[in-house]
C-alpha cells in the first residue's frame, strides 16, 4: 500500500529544496545555443525551442523530486487541476497551435471537433469566468468553483488532448500527499507549484526569438509584443477554432 507525505513532511522537503538545491541554468542555455547555431529554418528553430524547453522543465521537475526523494501522487485521469485558470502568452498560443497543425490529421480533427462541442456547451460560462477580476483575492477560487474544464480535457477519458504541449502551470502543479485532498478541496494546502520554472522556460524562448528578430527573420510570432500579451487558454483555443473554421 502506497504511503503519502503529510503536510508537515511536505513543508520540510520544500525547506530542504530551498536551502540546498539550485536550478542549473546551463541546461536551458545549452538548448538556446544549440538551436541558434543550427542551420534550421527560423520557425523550426522556434518550435524546437518550444518543445525542448518544455521537456527541460520536465527534467528539472524530475531532478527536484529525486533530490527531495518524493514521488507525485497524481495519476492519469484524476484531472482535478484541469479546472484551474490557465493563462499563457500570445507567443505560447501560437506555438501550441503550430504544434497542433503538425499533428496527424485524425488527431487534429478530433481536437477541433471536441473544441466545437466544448464551446457549444461552455461558451457562455467561459465568457463569464474569463471576465472575472484577476485582482480579486478570491479570483482563482471563483474560477475553479465554476467547474468549467480546460478546453484540452477529454471528457470521455479525463486525459489531456494536448499533453506534450501543455503549458507550464500544468507541468509544475503537483501533489505529494493523499490524492483525496484534491478530491475534497478545490485548492488544497498540500499541493505545490514549481511555477518559478516558467522564468527559465520563457527566458530561453525570449533569447531565441530576440536573436532571430535582431537578425531580421520572419517568425510565426510577432516579437516582442506576443511575449507580453496574456490571455486565458480557453480564449486562445477559441481563436484556434475560429482560425480553422475560416480556413475551410
Secondary structure, 3 states (H helix, E strand, C coil): CCCCCCHHHHHHHHHHHHHHCCCCHHHHHHHHHHHHCCCCCHHHHHHHHHHHHHHHHHHHHHHHHHHHCCCCCCCCCCCHHHHCCCEEEHHHHHHHHHHHHCCCHHHHHHHHHHHHHHHHHHHHHHHHHCCCCCCCCCHHHHHHHCCCCCCCECCCCCCECCHHHCCHHHHHEECCCCCHHHHHCCCCCCCEECCCHHHHHHHHHHHHHHHHHHCCCCCCCCCCHHHCCEEEHHHHHHHHHHHHHHHC
